[in-house]
Amino acid sequence: MIKRQPLRMCVCCRERDEQRNLMRFVVSDGEVVPDPTGRAPGRGAYVCGKPECLEAVLKKRRLGQALKAGQGEAVEKAIAALQQAKE
């Protein structure tokens, strides 16, 4: 029997995907930070790896809106690293 994976929605494109395929971000000390382990406590939001979604996160500050918090430099650094890895 195949175990079902939890589905989560990308805050940018609103598409659903398995939780393991999305990047999680959480609010820590009032700023949005990446959560590579997926285990950090608190409110979380997910982003898929599509280039247009990563740009929307940076330019339109979608994570800050979804999490009702300020989007910190840690998010910008994490997304820049992801964009370089995909190229």
N, C-alpha and C positions, 0 to 999 in steps of 0.2 A: 504494500500500500504506500502510495506517495504522500509525504507530509506536505500539507499546504503551507505556503509562505504568506506572511502578512502583506497586504497591499497598502501602499501609501500613495499620496497624490503630490505631484510637483507643484510648488507654489507659483511657478511661472506659466507653464503650458497647461496645467490642470489635468495632465494625463496620469493614469494610475499605472503603477509598476510594482514589482516585488521590492520589499524594503531593502534587501541586500544590494539592489541595483541603483539605489538613490543615495545621495549624500545628505547627512543630517546636520542641522545647525541648531544650537540651543542658546537661550539667554543665560548669561553668567555675569553677575555684577552689573546688570543694566546694559550690557553689550552683547551682540550676537557673535558667537564664536563657533568654529567647526567642532563637530563631535565625531572623530574618526572611529571610535569604538562603538558608538550607538547606544551607550549605556549611561550617559550623563543625565543627572536628574533635571527636571524642569520641562518647560514648554519647548517643544521641538518643531522644526519645519524641514521639509525635504525638497531637494532640487535634483533634477535629472542632469545628465552630463551633456545635453545638447548645447552646442555653441550659442544658439540664440537665447537659451534660458540662462546660461552663465552671464551673458551680456546684460540681460534684463535685471539680473540680481545686482550687478554693479551699477548700471545706469539709473534704473528705476527704483532701486533700494527695496525690492520686493520682500526680502527676508525681514527687514526692519518693520515693514507694514504687517506682515503675517504674524510676527512675534510681538508686535507692539513694543518695540525697543529700538535703540540706536544701533545702526550697523557699524561695527568697528573695523579697524584696519586688519584684524586677523581674518576676517571674511575675504577682504580684497586680496590678501596674500595667498590664502588657500585657493581661491578661484583662479588667480594668476598662475599658480603652480599647476593646477589641473589643466588649464588651457595650454600651457607649454608642454605638458606630458602628452596631450592628445595630438599635438602637431608633429 
